Amino acid sequence: GGRGQRGRLREELVAVAAQVSATATPVSAPPAPRIVAHRGASFDAPENTLAALRLGFVQGADAGECDVRLSADGHAVLMHDADTLRTTGVARVVAATPLAELRPLGVATLEEALG
């Protein structure tokens, strides 16, 4: 009946568990938490700028995260929003603006951030 079938299933599960525990590799402690400077140290410097990324590392971050968009002339630039108004005070649509017009606003390229 049902009880005998459950008993056999239990025995099989116990046997499988014993095999797994006999061959399993011990689990090591998880790695230390990593600190990621989101958009750089964006509390202390303008977000998604080279200054914010550098400051994040100075403040002890293990990594920096930034957002990238393409300018009108195809350059990968550090910018979260589709336009520059919130971060620079000047309204320019990133995808419609060439790098030469973004530069005076303090917009950096991905190449500069990685260099």
N, CA, C and O atoms as a GROMACS GRO file, in nm:
protein
  460
    1GLY      N    1   0.078  -0.118   0.000
    1GLY     CA    2   0.000   0.000   0.000
    1GLY      C    3   0.082   0.124   0.000
    1GLY      O    4   0.202   0.123  -0.029
    2GLY      N    5   0.015   0.233   0.034
    2GLY     CA    6   0.076   0.365   0.033
    2GLY      C    7   0.186   0.380   0.136
    2GLY      O    8   0.286   0.446   0.112
    3ARG      N    9   0.166   0.316   0.254
    3ARG     CA   10   0.265   0.329   0.361
    3ARG      C   11   0.394   0.259   0.323
    3ARG      O   12   0.502   0.311   0.349
    4GLY      N   13   0.386   0.141   0.262
    4GLY     CA   14   0.505   0.068   0.219
    4GLY      C   15   0.580   0.143   0.113
    4GLY      O   16   0.704   0.145   0.112
    5GLN      N   17   0.508   0.206   0.022
    5GLN     CA   18   0.571   0.283  -0.085
    5GLN      C   19   0.644   0.404  -0.027
    5GLN      O   20   0.755   0.436  -0.070
    6ARG      N   21   0.582   0.471   0.071
    6ARG     CA   22   0.648   0.586   0.136
    6ARG      C   23   0.772   0.541   0.211
    6ARG      O   24   0.873   0.612   0.214
    7GLY      N   25   0.766   0.424   0.272
    7GLY     CA   26   0.882   0.371   0.345
    7GLY      C   27   0.998   0.345   0.251
    7GLY      O   28   1.113   0.378   0.281
    8ARG      N   29   0.967   0.284   0.134
    8ARG     CA   30   1.074   0.259   0.036
    8ARG      C   31   1.131   0.390  -0.018
    8ARG      O   32   1.252   0.402  -0.036
    9LEU      N   33   1.044   0.487  -0.043
    9LEU     CA   34   1.089   0.617  -0.092
    9LEU      C   35   1.180   0.682   0.012
    9LEU      O   36   1.284   0.739  -0.022
   10ARG      N   37   1.141   0.671   0.139
   10ARG     CA   38   1.224   0.728   0.246
   10ARG      C   39   1.360   0.661   0.248
   10ARG      O   40   1.462   0.728   0.261
   11GLU      N   41   1.363   0.528   0.236
   11GLU     CA   42   1.490   0.455   0.237
   11GLU      C   43   1.577   0.497   0.118
   11GLU      O   44   1.698   0.513   0.133
   12GLU      N   45   1.516   0.515   0.003
   12GLU     CA   46   1.592   0.558  -0.115
   12GLU      C   47   1.649   0.698  -0.094
   12GLU      O   48   1.764   0.726  -0.130
   13LEU      N   49   1.569   0.787  -0.037
   13LEU     CA   50   1.616   0.923  -0.012
   13LEU      C   51   1.730   0.924   0.090
   13LEU      O   52   1.826   0.999   0.074
   14VAL      N   53   1.720   0.842   0.192
   14VAL     CA   54   1.827   0.833   0.292
   14VAL      C   55   1.954   0.780   0.226
   14VAL      O   56   2.064   0.830   0.254
   15ALA      N   57   1.941   0.681   0.140
   15ALA     CA   58   2.057   0.624   0.072
   15ALA      C   59   2.122   0.728  -0.020
   15ALA      O   60   2.245   0.739  -0.024
   16VAL      N   61   2.041   0.803  -0.094
   16VAL     CA   62   2.094   0.907  -0.182
   16VAL      C   63   2.162   1.015  -0.099
   16VAL      O   64   2.271   1.061  -0.135
   17ALA      N   65   2.100   1.057   0.010
   17ALA     CA   66   2.159   1.158   0.097
   17ALA      C   67   2.293   1.112   0.152
   17ALA      O   68   2.387   1.191   0.161
   18ALA      N   69   2.304   0.984   0.188
   18ALA     CA   70   2.430   0.930   0.239
   18ALA      C   71   2.538   0.933   0.131
   18ALA      O   72   2.653   0.966   0.159
   19GLN      N   73   2.500   0.898   0.007
   19GLN     CA   74   2.597   0.903  -0.103
   19GLN      C   75   2.644   1.046  -0.129
   19GLN      O   76   2.763   1.071  -0.148
   20VAL      N   77   2.550   1.138  -0.129
   20VAL     CA   78   2.585   1.278  -0.154
   20VAL      C   79   2.676   1.330  -0.045
   20VAL      O   80   2.776   1.395  -0.075
   21SER      N   81   2.645   1.302   0.081
   21SER     CA   82   2.728   1.355   0.188
   21SER      C   83   2.866   1.290   0.189
   21SER      O   84   2.962   1.352   0.233
   22ALA      N   85   2.877   1.166   0.142
   22ALA     CA   86   3.007   1.098   0.138
   22ALA      C   87   3.097   1.154   0.027
   22ALA      O   88   3.219   1.148   0.038
   23THR      N   89   3.036   1.207  -0.078
   23THR     CA   90   3.116   1.254  -0.192
   23THR      C   91   3.116   1.406  -0.207
   23THR      O   92   3.186   1.459  -0.293
   24ALA      N   93   3.041   1.475  -0.125
   24ALA     CA   94   3.028   1.621  -0.139
   24ALA      C   95   3.156   1.692  -0.094
   24ALA      O   96   3.224   1.649  -0.001
   25THR      N   97   3.186   1.799  -0.163
   25THR     CA   98   3.297   1.885  -0.126
   25THR      C   99   3.249   1.979  -0.016
   25THR      O  100   3.142   2.038  -0.028
   26PRO      N  101   3.327   1.994   0.090
   26PRO     CA  102   3.283   2.085   0.197
   26PRO      C  103   3.264   2.226   0.143
   26PRO      O  104   3.339   2.271   0.056
   27VAL      N  105   3.166   2.293   0.195
   27VAL     CA  106   3.135   2.429   0.152
   27VAL      C  107   3.226   2.524   0.227
   27VAL      O  108   3.235   2.520   0.350
   28SER      N  109   3.293   2.610   0.152
   28SER     CA  110   3.379   2.708   0.218
   28SER      C  111   3.297   2.832   0.251
   28SER      O  112   3.185   2.849   0.204
   29ALA      N  113   3.354   2.916   0.332
   29ALA     CA  114   3.286   3.040   0.369
   29ALA      C  115   3.266   3.125   0.245
   29ALA      O  116   3.350   3.126   0.155
   30PRO      N  117   3.156   3.197   0.239
   30PRO     CA  118   3.133   3.283   0.123
   30PRO      C  119   3.238   3.393   0.118
   30PRO      O  120   3.295   3.430   0.220
   31PRO      N  121   3.263   3.446  -0.002
   31PRO     CA  122   3.362   3.554  -0.012
   31PRO      C  123   3.315   3.677   0.064
   31PRO      O  124   3.195   3.695   0.088
   32ALA      N  125   3.408   3.759   0.101
   32ALA     CA  126   3.375   3.883   0.171
   32ALA      C  127   3.284   3.968   0.083
   32ALA      O  128   3.296   3.965  -0.040
   33PRO      N  129   3.195   4.043   0.144
   33PRO     CA  130   3.106   4.129   0.064
   33PRO      C  131   3.188   4.226  -0.020
   33PRO      O  132   3.294   4.273   0.023
   34ARG      N  133   3.138   4.255  -0.136
   34ARG     CA  134   3.203   4.350  -0.226
   34ARG      C  135   3.127   4.481  -0.220
   34ARG      O  136   3.004   4.484  -0.212
   35ILE      N  137   3.201   4.588  -0.224
   35ILE     CA  138   3.140   4.720  -0.222
   35ILE      C  139   3.151   4.777  -0.363
   35ILE      O  140   3.260   4.785  -0.420
   36VAL      N  141   3.036   4.816  -0.418
   36VAL     CA  142   3.032   4.873  -0.552
   36VAL      C  143   2.985   5.018  -0.542
   36VAL      O  144   2.879   5.046  -0.486
   37ALA      N  145   3.065   5.107  -0.595
   37ALA     CA  146   3.028   5.249  -0.596
   37ALA      C  147   2.929   5.270  -0.711
   37ALA      O  148   2.968   5.276  -0.828
   38HIS      N  149   2.801   5.280  -0.676
   38HIS     CA  150   2.694   5.292  -0.775
   38HIS      C  151   2.697   5.432  -0.836
   38HIS      O  152   2.675   5.531  -0.767
   39ARG      N  153   2.724   5.438  -0.966
   39ARG     CA  154   2.744   5.565  -1.038
   39ARG      C  155   2.861   5.642  -0.976
   39ARG      O  156   2.864   5.765  -0.977
   40GLY      N  157   2.957   5.566  -0.922
   40GLY     CA  158   3.069   5.627  -0.853
   40GLY      C  159   3.027   5.661  -0.712
   40GLY      O  160   2.924   5.613  -0.664
   41ALA      N  161   3.105   5.743  -0.645
   41ALA     CA  162   3.069   5.790  -0.511
   41ALA      C  163   2.970   5.904  -0.530
   41ALA      O  164   3.001   6.020  -0.504
   42SER      N  165   2.852   5.870  -0.575
   42SER     CA  166   2.756   5.971  -0.621
   42SER      C  167   2.694   6.055  -0.511
   42SER      O  168   2.625   6.152  -0.539
   43PHE      N  169   2.719   6.020  -0.385
   43PHE     CA  170   2.673   6.105  -0.276
   43PHE      C  171   2.767   6.224  -0.259
   43PHE      O  172   2.725   6.334  -0.222
   44ASP      N  173   2.895   6.200  -0.287
   44ASP     CA  174   2.998   6.301  -0.263
   44ASP      C  175   3.051   6.368  -0.389
   44ASP      O  176   3.125   6.466  -0.379
   45ALA      N  177   3.016   6.319  -0.504
   45ALA     CA  178   3.062   6.377  -0.631
   45ALA      C  179   2.951   6.359  -0.734
   45ALA      O  180   2.866   6.272  -0.718
   46PRO      N  181   2.952   6.439  -0.839
   46PRO     CA  182   2.846   6.424  -0.942
   46PRO      C  183   2.846   6.283  -1.000
   46PRO      O  184   2.950   6.231  -1.040
   47GLU      N  185   2.730   6.221  -1.003
   47GLU     CA  186   2.719   6.081  -1.047
   47GLU      C  187   2.768   6.062  -1.190
   47GLU      O  188   2.760   6.152  -1.274
   48ASN      N  189   2.819   5.941  -1.215
   48ASN     CA  190   2.865   5.901  -1.349
   48ASN      C  191   2.973   5.993  -1.403
   48ASN      O  192   2.981   6.016  -1.524
   49THR      N  193   3.057   6.046  -1.314
   49THR     CA  194   3.170   6.127  -1.360
   49THR      C  195   3.299   6.053  -1.324
   49THR      O  196   3.299   5.965  -1.238
   50LEU      N  197   3.407   6.091  -1.390
   50LEU     CA  198   3.536   6.032  -1.355
   50LEU      C  199   3.569   6.062  -1.209
   50LEU      O  200   3.624   5.976  -1.139
   51ALA      N  201   3.537   6.182  -1.164
   51ALA     CA  202   3.563   6.218  -1.024
   51ALA      C  203   3.489   6.125  -0.929
   51ALA      O  204   3.545   6.082  -0.828
   52ALA      N  205   3.364   6.095  -0.959
   52ALA     CA  206   3.285   6.007  -0.872
   52ALA      C  207   3.340   5.865  -0.872
   52ALA      O  208   3.345   5.800  -0.767
   53LEU      N  209   3.381   5.815  -0.988
   53LEU     CA  210   3.437   5.680  -0.995
   53LEU      C  211   3.568   5.673  -0.918
   53LEU      O  212   3.590   5.579  -0.841
   54ARG      N  213   3.655   5.770  -0.938
   54ARG     CA  214   3.784   5.772  -0.866
   54ARG      C  215   3.762   5.782  -0.715
   54ARG      O  216   3.827   5.712  -0.638
   55LEU      N  217   3.671   5.869  -0.674
   55LEU     CA  218   3.644   5.888  -0.532
   55LEU      C  219   3.588   5.761  -0.470
   55LEU      O  220   3.616   5.730  -0.354
   56GLY      N  221   3.508   5.687  -0.546
   56GLY     CA  222   3.455   5.560  -0.495
   56GLY      C  223   3.567   5.466  -0.455
   56GLY      O  224   3.559   5.401  -0.351
   57PHE      N  225   3.671   5.458  -0.536
   57PHE     CA  226   3.785   5.372  -0.504
   57PHE      C  227   3.863   5.427  -0.385
   57PHE      O  228   3.908   5.351  -0.299
   58VAL      N  229   3.879   5.558  -0.379
   58VAL     CA  230   3.947   5.620  -0.265
   58VAL      C  231   3.873   5.589  -0.135
   58VAL      O  232   3.934   5.567  -0.031
   59GLN      N  233   3.740   5.586  -0.143
   59GLN     CA  234   3.658   5.558  -0.025
   59GLN      C  235   3.647   5.410   0.007
   59GLN      O  236   3.578   5.372   0.102
   60GLY      N  237   3.715   5.324  -0.070
   60GLY     CA  238   3.721   5.182  -0.037
   60GLY      C  239   3.635   5.089  -0.120
   60GLY      O  240   3.624   4.971  -0.087
   61ALA      N  241   3.574   5.138  -0.225
   61ALA     CA  242   3.492   5.050  -0.310
   61ALA      C  243   3.581   4.950  -0.382
   61ALA      O  244   3.695   4.980  -0.417
   62ASP      N  245   3.526   4.830  -0.404
   62ASP     CA  246   3.597   4.726  -0.479
   62ASP      C  247   3.573   4.740  -0.629
   62ASP      O  248   3.652   4.690  -0.709
   63ALA      N  249   3.464   4.807  -0.665
   63ALA     CA  250   3.429   4.823  -0.806
   63ALA      C  251   3.347   4.950  -0.822
   63ALA      O  252   3.292   5.004  -0.725
   64GLY      N  253   3.340   4.997  -0.945
   64GLY     CA  254   3.257   5.112  -0.975
   64GLY      C  255   3.157   5.076  -1.083
   64GLY      O  256   3.190   5.004  -1.177
   65GLU      N  257   3.036   5.125  -1.070
   65GLU     CA  258   2.931   5.099  -1.169
   65GLU      C  259   2.897   5.233  -1.232
   65GLU      O  260   2.887   5.334  -1.163
   66CYS      N  261   2.880   5.232  -1.364
   66CYS     CA  262   2.838   5.354  -1.430
   66CYS      C  263   2.742   5.319  -1.544
   66CYS      O  264   2.736   5.205  -1.590
   67ASP      N  265   2.669   5.419  -1.586
   67ASP     CA  266   2.575   5.402  -1.695
   67ASP      C  267   2.634   5.464  -1.820
   67ASP      O  268   2.701   5.567  -1.814
   68VAL      N  269   2.608   5.402  -1.934
   68VAL     CA  270   2.670   5.446  -2.059
   68VAL      C  271   2.562   5.464  -2.166
   68VAL      O  272   2.471   5.383  -2.180
   69ARG      N  273   2.576   5.573  -2.240
   69ARG     CA  274   2.489   5.602  -2.355
   69ARG      C  275   2.577   5.640  -2.472
   69ARG      O  276   2.694   5.674  -2.455
   70LEU      N  277   2.521   5.634  -2.590
   70LEU     CA  278   2.595   5.674  -2.710
   70LEU      C  279   2.559   5.818  -2.748
   70LEU      O  280   2.442   5.856  -2.750
   71SER      N  281   2.662   5.896  -2.777
   71SER     CA  282   2.640   6.033  -2.824
   71SER      C  283   2.596   6.026  -2.972
   71SER      O  284   2.597   5.919  -3.033
   72ALA      N  285   2.560   6.140  -3.026
   72ALA     CA  286   2.514   6.144  -3.166
   72ALA      C  287   2.620   6.094  -3.263
   72ALA      O  288   2.588   6.037  -3.367
   73ASP      N  289   2.746   6.115  -3.229
   73ASP     CA  290   2.854   6.071  -3.318
   73ASP      C  291   2.914   5.937  -3.276
   73ASP      O  292   3.025   5.902  -3.318
   74GLY      N  293   2.841   5.862  -3.193
   74GLY     CA  294   2.878   5.723  -3.163
   74GLY      C  295   2.977   5.701  -3.051
   74GLY      O  296   3.029   5.591  -3.038
   75HIS      N  297   3.004   5.801  -2.969
   75HIS     CA  298   3.095   5.783  -2.856
   75HIS      C  299   3.016   5.731  -2.735
   75HIS      O  300   2.907   5.779  -2.705
   76ALA      N  301   3.073   5.633  -2.667
   76ALA     CA  302   3.013   5.583  -2.543
   76ALA      C  303   3.048   5.681  -2.432
   76ALA      O  304   3.166   5.700  -2.400
   77VAL      N  305   2.946   5.742  -2.373
   77VAL     CA  306   2.968   5.843  -2.268
   77VAL      C  307   2.900   5.801  -2.139
   77VAL      O  308   2.802   5.727  -2.140
   78LEU      N  309   2.955   5.850  -2.027
   78LEU     CA  310   2.898   5.819  -1.897
   78LEU      C  311   2.778   5.909  -1.872
   78LEU      O  312   2.792   6.030  -1.854
   79MET      N  313   2.660   5.849  -1.873
   79MET     CA  314   2.537   5.925  -1.850
   79MET      C  315   2.424   5.827  -1.821
   79MET      O  316   2.403   5.732  -1.897
   80HIS      N  317   2.353   5.850  -1.713
   80HIS     CA  318   2.240   5.763  -1.678
   80HIS      C  319   2.114   5.801  -1.756
   80HIS      O  320   2.050   5.715  -1.816
   81ASP      N  321   2.082   5.928  -1.755
   81ASP     CA  322   1.957   5.974  -1.815
   81ASP      C  323   1.972   5.991  -1.967
   81ASP      O  324   2.084   6.000  -2.019
   82ALA      N  325   1.860   5.995  -2.035
   82ALA     CA  326   1.862   6.016  -2.180
   82ALA      C  327   1.905   6.158  -2.216
   82ALA      O  328   1.954   6.184  -2.326
   83ASP      N  329   1.887   6.251  -2.120
   83ASP     CA  330   1.933   6.387  -2.143
   83ASP      C  331   2.022   6.432  -2.026
   83ASP      O  332   2.032   6.363  -1.925
   84THR      N  333   2.084   6.544  -2.042
   84THR     CA  334   2.185   6.591  -1.946
   84THR      C  335   2.130   6.688  -1.840
   84THR      O  336   2.206   6.731  -1.753
   85LEU      N  337   2.004   6.722  -1.846
   85LEU     CA  338   1.950   6.829  -1.761
   85LEU      C  339   1.971   6.803  -1.611
   85LEU      O  340   2.022   6.890  -1.541
   86ARG      N  341   1.933   6.688  -1.562
   86ARG     CA  342   1.939   6.661  -1.418
   86ARG      C  343   2.082   6.667  -1.364
   86ARG      O  344   2.104   6.716  -1.254
   87THR      N  345   2.177   6.618  -1.440
   87THR     CA  346   2.314   6.609  -1.389
   87THR      C  347   2.402   6.728  -1.425
   87THR      O  348   2.503   6.751  -1.359
   88THR      N  349   2.366   6.803  -1.528
   88THR     CA  350   2.452   6.915  -1.569
   88THR      C  351   2.382   7.050  -1.561
   88THR      O  352   2.448   7.154  -1.563
   89GLY      N  353   2.249   7.049  -1.553
   89GLY     CA  354   2.174   7.175  -1.552
   89GLY      C  355   2.147   7.230  -1.690
   89GLY      O  356   2.081   7.333  -1.705
   90VAL      N  357   2.197   7.162  -1.792
   90VAL     CA  358   2.177   7.204  -1.931
   90VAL      C  359   2.108   7.090  -2.004
   90VAL      O  360   2.152   6.975  -1.997
   91ALA      N  361   2.000   7.122  -2.075
   91ALA     CA  362   1.922   7.017  -2.142
   91ALA      C  363   1.979   6.983  -2.280
   91ALA      O  364   1.971   7.063  -2.373
   92ARG      N  365   2.036   6.864  -2.290
   92ARG     CA  366   2.084   6.812  -2.418
   92ARG      C  367   2.046   6.664  -2.423
   92ARG      O  368   2.074   6.590  -2.328
   93VAL      N  369   1.984   6.620  -2.532
   93VAL     CA  370   1.955   6.478  -2.550
   93VAL      C  371   2.086   6.413  -2.592
   93VAL      O  372   2.143   6.448  -2.696
   94VAL      N  373   2.134   6.318  -2.513
   94VAL     CA  374   2.266   6.258  -2.537
   94VAL      C  375   2.275   6.199  -2.677
   94VAL      O  376   2.373   6.223  -2.748
   95ALA      N  377   2.176   6.122  -2.718
   95ALA     CA  378   2.180   6.054  -2.848
   95ALA      C  379   2.175   6.151  -2.966
   95ALA      O  380   2.208   6.113  -3.078
   96ALA      N  381   2.134   6.275  -2.941
   96ALA     CA  382   2.125   6.375  -3.048
   96ALA      C  383   2.236   6.480  -3.040
   96ALA      O  384   2.236   6.576  -3.117
   97THR      N  385   2.330   6.461  -2.947
   97THR     CA  386   2.434   6.561  -2.924
   97THR      C  387   2.572   6.500  -2.946
   97THR      O  388   2.603   6.396  -2.887
   98PRO      N  389   2.656   6.561  -3.030
   98PRO     CA  390   2.791   6.508  -3.051
   98PRO      C  391   2.878   6.529  -2.926
   98PRO      O  392   2.851   6.616  -2.843
   99LEU      N  393   2.980   6.448  -2.915
   99LEU     CA  394   3.069   6.451  -2.799
   99LEU      C  395   3.126   6.591  -2.776
   99LEU      O  396   3.137   6.635  -2.661
  100ALA      N  397   3.163   6.661  -2.881
  100ALA     CA  398   3.222   6.795  -2.866
  100ALA      C  399   3.129   6.891  -2.791
  100ALA      O  400   3.177   6.982  -2.724
  101GLU      N  401   2.997   6.870  -2.800
  101GLU     CA  402   2.902   6.956  -2.728
  101GLU      C  403   2.873   6.902  -2.588
  101GLU      O  404   2.824   6.976  -2.502
  102LEU      N  405   2.902   6.776  -2.564
  102LEU     CA  406   2.882   6.718  -2.431
  102LEU      C  407   3.002   6.746  -2.339
  102LEU      O  408   2.987   6.760  -2.218
  103ARG      N  409   3.119   6.755  -2.398
  103ARG     CA  410   3.243   6.777  -2.321
  103ARG      C  411   3.235   6.898  -2.228
  103ARG      O  412   3.267   6.885  -2.110
  104PRO      N  413   3.192   7.016  -2.277
  104PRO     CA  414   3.188   7.133  -2.189
  104PRO      C  415   3.093   7.115  -2.069
  104PRO      O  416   3.101   7.191  -1.972
  105LEU      N  417   3.004   7.017  -2.077
  105LEU     CA  418   2.912   6.990  -1.966
  105LEU      C  419   2.974   6.896  -1.863
  105LEU      O  420   2.912   6.866  -1.761
  106GLY      N  421   3.096   6.848  -1.890
  106GLY     CA  422   3.164   6.758  -1.797
  106GLY      C  423   3.136   6.612  -1.821
  106GLY      O  424   3.162   6.529  -1.734
  107VAL      N  425   3.084   6.579  -1.938
  107VAL     CA  426   3.052   6.440  -1.970
  107VAL      C  427   3.179   6.368  -2.016
  107VAL      O  428   3.248   6.414  -2.106
  108ALA      N  429   3.209   6.256  -1.953
  108ALA     CA  430   3.329   6.178  -1.984
  108ALA      C  431   3.292   6.059  -2.074
  108ALA      O  432   3.177   6.018  -2.081
  109THR      N  433   3.393   6.007  -2.141
  109THR     CA  434   3.372   5.889  -2.226
  109THR      C  435   3.400   5.761  -2.146
  109THR      O  436   3.471   5.763  -2.045
  110LEU      N  437   3.345   5.652  -2.194
  110LEU     CA  438   3.370   5.523  -2.131
  110LEU      C  439   3.519   5.490  -2.141
  110LEU      O  440   3.577   5.434  -2.048
  111GLU      N  441   3.580   5.524  -2.252
  111GLU     CA  442   3.723   5.498  -2.271
  111GLU      C  443   3.805   5.567  -2.162
  111GLU      O  444   3.899   5.508  -2.109
  112GLU      N  445   3.769   5.689  -2.128
  112GLU     CA  446   3.839   5.761  -2.020
  112GLU      C  447   3.818   5.691  -1.886
  112GLU      O  448   3.911   5.680  -1.805
  113ALA      N  449   3.698   5.644  -1.864
  113ALA     CA  450   3.668   5.577  -1.736
  113ALA      C  451   3.746   5.447  -1.723
  113ALA      O  452   3.789   5.410  -1.613
  114LEU      N  453   3.765   5.378  -1.833
  114LEU     CA  454   3.836   5.249  -1.829
  114LEU      C  455   3.987   5.267  -1.832
  114LEU      O  456   4.061   5.177  -1.793
  115GLY      N  457   4.033   5.383  -1.879
  115GLY     CA  458   4.176   5.408  -1.895
  115GLY      C  459   4.241   5.435  -1.766
  115GLY      O  460   4.362   5.458  -1.762
   0.00000   0.00000   0.00000
